[in-house]
């Protein structure tokens, strides 16, 4: 006997699976990494509340124009174009040109920082009805901040999308991201419209509404961005990421994946990052700092076939080991393998210097034992170089197998500085 109820339930399940698959194919790329869905969830939170805030800010600016002098509107419109839009775009160009390399080397920090700036710009726009006479000034300041945030969003978007693509489908990931943005922004628009409808009969409450919801919506917006960036696992190598991988390799003989390094890296605020003993810096010697005698000794032993050198540098012109750092200086023509080799050797040198915790009180400039210190330093240089040469190929192969992009190291403008070698 034919069971109609069972057939109906089966049809409902099939229809549900069909709708779920249709929605998924509409919003999500077919081939992405496993962390992409979590990123989209937090993106939804971010876009909804950001869009709602932008609607409320636009209403506030229209209200400010209405409060201002109507006879000044024609000239205000012209000034608005020159000041608000013109200066905003000019600031966007200057910002992008100044911090171009930071978009690669400090992507998460720059993106979150500019998101905070964008949220503050909305707060400035909300103040325009309170100070209608300063409408153009406030609107210009807010637009400059928004243009800077937009520049960062556009510049870092491709790197974020690339981190999720697993089959070179960056175009599909980018297209789906635009669909998500439009749909999520419309939900935010609906939220703002609902709030306006609820308070449409109370003009006083309607005017106060943006100031009440702004801190709440901004908190949700920034929290969504912060959590979403945690699920962006960049495979590109910067100095900090490479150093993190090498440190784990040296101490554990283990290569962390991009996801593990991303979790440790976080947003990486410079002001919240504690300074470790013997920090490693890539760049050139700073003539304003005291150059230790060990560094001068290292320079005397440079050879024509060396594409980098490693030396100590004084951080605050004191002589204890805790007051020094390690400098990796790259020569013109240094390849990616030279950068990895140099940083690997520098990490081995730091491990050797910190082998005994009592070395913190060791003095680099102790004249009574300077010759022995130089001998120990040269011995450490040679020993660390042997270890680095033995590990280099294995390290690069294992990193490539885990998805790290080892063909290029992204360095900041200061880290890209090179020295020229002139043999006598």
C-alpha positions as CSV (number, residue, x, y, z in Angstrom):
1,X,0.0,0.0,0.0
2,X,1.3,3.4,-0.9
3,X,2.2,5.6,2.1
4,X,1.3,9.1,1.2
5,X,2.6,10.6,4.5
6,X,6.0,9.0,4.0
7,X,6.2,10.2,0.4
8,X,5.3,13.8,1.5
9,X,8.0,13.9,4.2
10,X,10.5,12.5,1.7
11,X,9.5,15.2,-0.7
12,X,9.9,17.9,1.9
13,X,13.4,16.7,2.8
14,X,14.4,16.7,-0.8
15,X,13.0,20.2,-1.3
16,X,14.9,21.3,1.9
17,X,18.1,19.9,0.6
18,X,17.6,21.5,-2.8
19,X,16.9,24.9,-1.2
20,X,20.0,24.6,1.1
21,X,22.2,23.6,-1.8
22,X,20.8,26.5,-3.9
23,X,21.5,29.0,-1.2
24,X,24.9,27.6,-0.6
25,X,25.9,27.7,-4.2
26,X,24.5,31.3,-4.4
27,X,26.5,32.6,-1.5
28,X,29.6,30.4,-1.2
29,X,32.3,29.3,-3.7
30,X,32.4,25.6,-4.6
31,X,36.0,25.1,-3.5
32,X,37.3,27.0,-0.5
33,X,39.3,26.2,2.7
34,X,37.4,24.9,5.7
35,X,37.7,28.2,7.7
36,X,35.8,30.2,5.0
37,X,32.3,29.5,6.5
38,X,33.3,30.9,9.9
39,X,34.7,33.9,8.2
40,X,31.4,34.5,6.3
41,X,29.4,34.2,9.6
42,X,31.5,37.0,11.2
43,X,31.4,39.0,8.0
44,X,27.6,38.9,8.2
45,X,27.7,40.4,11.7
46,X,30.1,43.1,10.5
47,X,28.3,44.1,7.3
48,X,24.8,44.2,8.9
49,X,25.7,46.6,11.7
50,X,28.1,48.6,9.5
51,X,25.4,49.1,6.9
52,X,22.8,50.1,9.5
53,X,25.2,52.7,10.9
54,X,25.9,54.2,7.5
55,X,22.2,54.6,6.9
56,X,21.7,56.4,10.2
57,X,24.8,58.6,9.5
58,X,23.4,59.6,6.1
59,X,20.1,60.5,7.7
60,X,21.9,62.6,10.2
61,X,23.8,64.5,7.5
62,X,20.6,65.2,5.7
63,X,19.1,66.4,8.9
64,X,22.1,68.7,9.5
65,X,21.6,70.3,6.0
66,X,18.0,70.9,6.9
67,X,18.9,72.6,10.1
68,X,21.5,74.8,8.4
69,X,20.9,77.9,6.4
70,X,18.9,77.1,3.2
71,X,20.3,80.0,1.3
72,X,23.8,78.7,1.7
73,X,22.9,75.3,0.1
74,X,24.1,76.1,-3.5
75,X,27.6,77.3,-2.4
76,X,27.7,74.5,0.2
77,X,27.2,71.9,-2.5
78,X,30.2,73.2,-4.5
79,X,32.4,73.3,-1.4
80,X,31.1,69.9,-0.4
81,X,32.5,68.5,-3.7
82,X,35.9,70.1,-3.4
83,X,36.4,69.5,0.3
84,X,34.5,66.4,1.2
85,X,35.0,64.3,-1.9
86,X,38.1,66.0,-3.4
87,X,40.2,66.0,-0.2
88,X,38.9,62.6,0.7
89,X,40.2,61.1,-2.5
90,X,43.5,63.0,-2.3
91,X,44.0,61.6,1.2
92,X,43.2,58.1,-0.1
93,X,45.9,58.4,-2.7
94,X,48.5,59.7,-0.2
95,X,47.7,57.0,2.3
96,X,47.9,54.2,-0.2
97,X,51.2,55.4,-1.6
98,X,52.7,55.9,1.9
99,X,51.7,52.5,3.3
100,X,51.7,50.3,0.2
101,X,54.0,47.6,1.6
102,X,52.1,47.6,5.0
103,X,49.1,46.1,3.1
104,X,51.2,42.9,2.6
105,X,53.4,42.8,5.7
106,X,50.8,43.9,8.3
107,X,47.5,43.1,6.6
108,X,45.4,42.2,9.6
109,X,46.6,45.1,11.8
110,X,46.2,47.7,9.0
111,X,42.7,46.4,8.1
112,X,41.4,46.3,11.6
113,X,42.9,49.7,12.4
114,X,41.3,51.3,9.4
115,X,38.0,49.6,10.3
116,X,38.2,51.4,13.7
117,X,38.9,54.6,11.7
118,X,35.8,54.0,9.6
119,X,33.6,53.5,12.7
120,X,34.9,56.7,14.1
121,X,34.1,58.5,10.9
122,X,30.5,57.5,11.2
123,X,30.5,58.9,14.7
124,X,31.7,62.2,13.3
125,X,28.9,62.2,10.7
126,X,26.4,61.6,13.4
127,X,27.6,64.9,15.0
128,X,26.7,67.0,12.0
129,X,23.1,67.7,13.2
130,X,24.5,68.9,16.6
131,X,26.9,71.3,14.9
132,X,25.2,72.2,11.6
133,X,27.4,75.3,11.1
134,X,30.4,73.0,10.9
135,X,28.8,70.6,8.5
136,X,31.4,70.8,5.8
137,X,34.3,70.5,8.2
138,X,32.9,67.5,9.9
139,X,31.7,65.9,6.7
140,X,35.2,66.4,5.1
141,X,37.0,64.9,8.1
142,X,34.6,61.9,8.1
143,X,35.0,61.4,4.3
144,X,38.8,61.5,4.6
145,X,38.7,58.7,7.2
146,X,36.2,56.7,5.0
147,X,38.4,57.0,1.9
148,X,41.5,55.8,3.9
149,X,39.4,52.8,5.1
150,X,38.2,52.1,1.6
151,X,41.7,52.2,0.2
152,X,42.8,49.6,2.7
153,X,39.7,47.4,2.1
154,X,40.3,47.4,-1.6
155,X,44.1,46.9,-1.3
156,X,43.8,43.9,1.1
157,X,40.8,42.3,-0.5
158,X,42.6,40.1,-3.0
159,X,45.0,38.8,-0.4
160,X,42.1,37.8,1.9
161,X,40.3,36.1,-1.0
162,X,43.5,34.3,-2.1
163,X,43.9,32.8,1.4
164,X,40.6,31.0,1.0
165,X,41.0,29.8,-2.6
166,X,42.3,26.3,-2.9
167,X,42.1,25.7,-6.7
168,X,43.1,29.1,-8.1
169,X,39.5,30.2,-8.1
170,X,40.2,33.7,-6.8
171,X,37.7,35.2,-9.3
172,X,34.9,33.0,-7.9
173,X,35.8,33.8,-4.3
174,X,35.8,37.6,-5.1
175,X,32.5,37.4,-7.0
176,X,30.8,35.5,-4.1
177,X,32.2,38.1,-1.7
178,X,30.5,40.9,-3.6
179,X,27.2,39.0,-3.5
180,X,27.5,38.5,0.2
181,X,28.3,42.2,0.8
182,X,25.2,43.3,-1.2
183,X,22.9,40.9,0.6
184,X,24.3,41.5,4.1
185,X,24.2,45.3,3.5
186,X,20.5,45.0,2.5
187,X,19.8,43.3,5.8
188,X,21.5,46.2,7.6
189,X,19.4,48.6,5.5
190,X,16.3,46.7,6.6
191,X,17.4,46.9,10.3
192,X,17.9,50.7,10.0
193,X,14.5,51.1,8.3
194,X,12.8,49.1,11.0
195,X,14.2,51.3,13.7
196,X,13.1,54.4,11.8
197,X,9.5,53.0,11.5
198,X,9.4,52.1,15.2
199,X,10.2,55.7,16.2
200,X,8.6,57.6,13.3
201,X,6.0,59.2,15.5
202,X,8.5,60.5,18.0
203,X,10.9,63.0,16.4
204,X,12.9,63.5,19.6
205,X,13.5,59.8,20.0
206,X,14.2,59.5,16.2
207,X,16.9,62.3,16.5
208,X,18.5,60.6,19.6
209,X,18.3,57.1,18.1
210,X,21.7,57.3,16.2
211,X,23.6,58.3,19.4
212,X,21.9,55.5,21.4
213,X,22.6,52.7,18.9
214,X,26.0,53.9,17.7
215,X,28.2,52.5,20.5
216,X,26.2,49.2,20.4
217,X,26.3,48.8,16.6
218,X,30.0,49.9,16.4
219,X,30.9,47.3,19.0
220,X,29.2,44.5,17.1
221,X,30.7,45.8,13.8
222,X,34.3,45.8,15.1
223,X,33.9,42.5,17.0
224,X,32.7,40.9,13.7
225,X,35.7,42.2,11.9
226,X,38.1,41.1,14.7
227,X,36.7,37.6,14.8
228,X,36.5,37.3,11.0
229,X,40.2,38.2,10.6
230,X,41.1,35.4,13.0
231,X,39.8,33.0,10.3
232,X,42.0,34.5,7.6
233,X,45.0,32.3,7.3
234,X,47.6,34.0,5.1
235,X,50.0,31.6,3.3
236,X,52.4,34.5,2.3
237,X,55.6,34.8,4.3
238,X,56.6,38.0,6.1
239,X,59.6,38.5,8.4
240,X,57.5,37.9,11.5
241,X,55.7,34.8,10.1
242,X,58.9,33.3,8.9
243,X,60.6,34.0,12.2
244,X,57.7,32.4,14.0
245,X,57.9,29.3,11.8
246,X,61.7,29.1,12.3
247,X,61.6,29.4,16.1
248,X,59.1,26.5,16.3
249,X,61.3,24.5,13.9
250,X,64.5,25.1,15.9
251,X,62.9,24.3,19.3
252,X,60.5,21.5,18.3
253,X,61.7,20.2,14.9
254,X,58.2,20.9,13.7
255,X,56.7,23.1,11.0
256,X,53.5,24.9,11.9
257,X,50.7,25.3,9.3
258,X,49.5,28.8,8.2
259,X,46.4,28.3,10.4
260,X,48.6,27.7,13.5
261,X,50.7,30.7,12.8
262,X,47.6,32.8,12.1
263,X,46.2,31.9,15.5
264,X,49.4,33.0,17.2
265,X,49.7,36.1,15.1
266,X,46.3,37.5,15.7
267,X,45.8,41.1,14.8
268,X,49.4,41.8,16.0
269,X,49.0,45.3,17.4
270,X,52.5,46.8,17.7
271,X,51.6,48.5,20.9
272,X,50.5,45.3,22.6
273,X,53.4,43.2,21.4
274,X,56.0,42.6,24.1
275,X,59.7,43.0,23.3
276,X,61.6,39.7,23.5
277,X,65.3,39.3,24.3
278,X,67.6,39.8,21.3
279,X,64.9,40.9,18.8
280,X,65.9,40.2,15.1
281,X,65.7,43.1,12.7
282,X,66.1,43.0,8.9
283,X,67.7,46.2,7.5
284,X,70.9,48.1,7.5
285,X,73.1,49.4,10.3
286,X,71.8,52.4,12.0
287,X,74.5,55.1,12.2
288,X,72.7,56.8,15.1
289,X,73.1,53.8,17.3
290,X,76.3,52.6,18.9
291,X,77.9,49.8,16.8
292,X,79.3,47.1,19.0
293,X,82.9,45.9,18.4
294,X,81.5,42.4,17.5
295,X,79.6,44.0,14.6
296,X,82.8,45.7,13.3
297,X,84.6,42.3,13.6
298,X,81.8,40.7,11.6
299,X,82.1,43.3,8.8
300,X,85.9,42.6,8.5
301,X,85.2,38.9,7.9
302,X,82.7,39.6,5.0
303,X,83.5,37.7,1.7
304,X,82.6,38.5,-1.8
305,X,80.2,35.5,-2.0
306,X,78.2,36.5,1.1
307,X,74.7,37.8,0.4
308,X,74.0,38.8,4.0
309,X,75.7,39.4,7.3
310,X,74.5,39.1,10.9
311,X,75.8,41.2,13.7
312,X,74.7,42.6,17.0
313,X,73.3,46.1,17.4
314,X,72.8,48.2,20.4
315,X,69.2,49.2,21.2
316,X,69.8,51.8,23.9
317,X,73.7,52.2,23.8
318,X,74.1,50.0,26.9
319,X,76.4,46.9,27.0
320,X,74.2,44.1,28.5
321,X,72.8,41.4,26.3
322,X,69.3,42.5,27.1
323,X,70.1,45.9,25.6
324,X,71.1,44.4,22.2
325,X,69.3,43.1,19.2
326,X,70.4,41.0,16.2
327,X,70.6,42.6,12.8
328,X,70.3,40.7,9.5
329,X,71.5,42.9,6.7
330,X,70.9,41.7,3.1
331,X,73.1,42.5,0.2
332,X,71.9,43.7,-3.2
333,X,70.9,40.6,-5.3
334,X,70.0,38.5,-2.3
335,X,67.6,35.7,-3.3
336,X,64.6,34.4,-1.2
337,X,66.7,31.5,-0.1
338,X,69.3,33.9,1.2
339,X,66.6,35.7,3.3
340,X,65.4,32.4,4.8
341,X,69.0,31.2,5.3
342,X,69.9,34.5,7.0
343,X,66.9,34.5,9.3
344,X,67.4,30.8,10.1
345,X,71.0,31.5,11.1
346,X,70.0,34.6,13.1
347,X,67.5,32.5,15.1
348,X,70.2,29.9,15.8
349,X,72.5,32.7,17.0
350,X,69.8,33.9,19.4
351,X,69.3,30.4,20.7
352,X,73.0,30.1,21.4
353,X,73.2,33.4,23.2
354,X,70.2,32.7,25.3
355,X,71.2,29.1,26.1
356,X,72.0,30.1,29.6
357,X,69.6,32.6,31.2
358,X,72.5,34.1,33.1
359,X,73.8,35.5,29.8
360,X,71.4,38.4,30.3
361,X,74.0,40.0,32.5
362,X,76.8,39.3,29.9
363,X,78.6,42.4,28.7
364,X,79.5,42.7,25.0
365,X,81.9,45.5,25.6
366,X,83.9,44.1,28.5
367,X,87.4,45.2,27.5
368,X,89.1,42.7,29.9
369,X,87.7,39.7,28.0
370,X,87.1,41.3,24.5
371,X,89.4,38.9,22.7
372,X,87.6,35.8,24.2
373,X,84.2,37.3,23.4
374,X,85.2,37.9,19.8
375,X,86.5,34.3,19.5
376,X,83.2,32.9,21.0
377,X,81.2,35.1,18.7
378,X,83.0,33.9,15.5
379,X,82.6,30.3,16.8
380,X,78.9,30.9,17.2
381,X,78.6,32.5,13.7
382,X,80.3,29.4,12.1
383,X,78.3,26.9,14.2
384,X,75.0,28.6,13.5
385,X,75.8,28.8,9.8
386,X,76.4,25.0,9.7
387,X,73.1,24.3,11.4
388,X,71.3,26.7,9.0
389,X,72.8,25.1,5.9
390,X,71.9,21.6,7.1
391,X,68.2,22.7,7.8
392,X,67.5,25.0,4.9
393,X,66.4,22.5,2.2
394,X,64.3,20.4,4.7
395,X,62.7,23.5,6.1
396,X,61.7,24.9,2.7
397,X,60.4,21.6,1.5
398,X,58.2,21.0,4.6
399,X,56.9,24.6,4.5
400,X,56.0,24.3,0.8
401,X,54.2,21.0,1.6
402,X,52.0,22.8,4.2
403,X,51.0,25.5,1.8
404,X,53.4,28.3,2.6
405,X,54.4,30.5,-0.3
406,X,58.2,30.1,-0.1
407,X,59.0,31.7,-3.5
408,X,59.0,35.2,-2.0
409,X,59.3,36.9,1.3
410,X,57.2,40.1,1.8
411,X,59.3,42.7,3.5
412,X,58.5,46.2,4.6
413,X,60.1,49.3,3.1
414,X,62.8,49.4,5.8
415,X,63.4,45.7,5.6
416,X,64.0,46.0,1.8
417,X,67.1,48.1,2.4
418,X,70.2,46.5,0.9
419,X,73.9,47.0,1.2
420,X,76.5,46.9,-1.6
421,X,79.7,44.9,-1.3
422,X,82.9,46.4,-2.7
423,X,85.9,44.1,-2.4
424,X,89.4,45.6,-1.9
